[in-house]
Amino acid sequence: MFQLHVNFKGYAHVCVASFALLFTGLGLLLSDQSLAAEWIVETVAGTGLKGYSGDGGPGIEAQLNNPYGLVVGPDKALYFCDIDNHIIRKLSDDGVISTVAGSGEAGYSGDGGQATEARLNQPYEIRFDREGHMFFVEMPNHLVRKVDARTGIITTFAGLGKAGYSGDGGSAIQAEFNRPHSIQFDTWGNLLICDIGNHRIRRVGRSSHLVETLSGTGEKKPTPNGSPLFHTPLNGPRALDISENGDLWLALREGNAVYRVDMKKGQLLHRAGTGKKGFTGNGGPAREATLSGPKGLSIGPDGHVWLADTESHSISVLNTRT
């Protein structure tokens, strides 16, 4: 039986590597998990005042505007979405901050040119593929874009730039999405996308670049435990991550629940949340706890699942060993 434990309050997104990285307000906090008894938290980027400044200087002196969706890059630097500045920023290991994508103006332009000259529209989540190329979601533009690791050139990887649901079986750049949010690469290098407005998870093939619906029917209905991955409703798939064994973990915002997807068996397994909105059950069985609009999910090096239960203003950890 999995147990749910609440560890922090007031955060919107979580990414876990060898340390926890949490955004709160207009700053970035780092918590060293190597300390078993006591965690140390410090601000490494942001002044607490919103704005766009500080590139080339210390991250703690830079102004941010709604930071979100960070990840550790192949160069061990921290990359994050500065949402309302419409840019992607990087915090290097020496603490220096820089912009790596986006001009700071909202829009959709710049494909084929340098990423720093392109117009983005509220980027939300970042991932890197095996070759080190950077991918990120622009939810209001309904697409996924890619920045080449060698050239810094930006292109659209998936989506037409308008809301809809079309394109399965064809090229991803000819497909329509509706407010895509979370992305992650599976064991085989395919890109999985939470197409939240369509209540589906979609997959773009690594080699084929073809798009297909992996799960979800478009209906806002409950997801029964043990259901097949294909042709089963998903109510607001918002955040996902892949475990070391290749399983997919999925948070349903409107469904107020967490599922583990056994990718080998193609089965959806209910792991947390009753489906009702609330903030109860800390320290008890995870499936008996209530959640409130979870928007972020990440798997730690120990296999435990960290959950940003956004509308209850808390970070929880799902102990997968109990």
Beta strands, then each sheet from edge to edge (+ up, - down):
strand 1: 3-9
strand 2: 14-16
strand 3: 20-24
strand 4: 27-31
strand 5: 41-45
strand 6: 67-72
strand 7: 78-82
strand 8: 87-91
strand 9: 97-101
strand 10: 123-128
strand 11: 134-138
strand 12: 143-147
strand 13: 154-158
strand 14: 180-185
strand 15: 191-195
strand 16: 200-204
strand 17: 211-215
strand 18: 227-228
strand 19: 237-242
strand 20: 248-252
strand 21: 257-262
strand 22: 267-272
strand 23: 296-299
strand 24: 305-309
strand 25: 314-319
sheet 1: 1+ 25- 24+ 23-
sheet 2: 2+ 3- 4+ 5-
sheet 3: 6+ 7- 8+ 9-
sheet 4: 10+ 11- 12+ 13-
sheet 5: 14+ 15- 16+ 17-
sheet 6: 18+ 22- 21+ 20- 19+
end
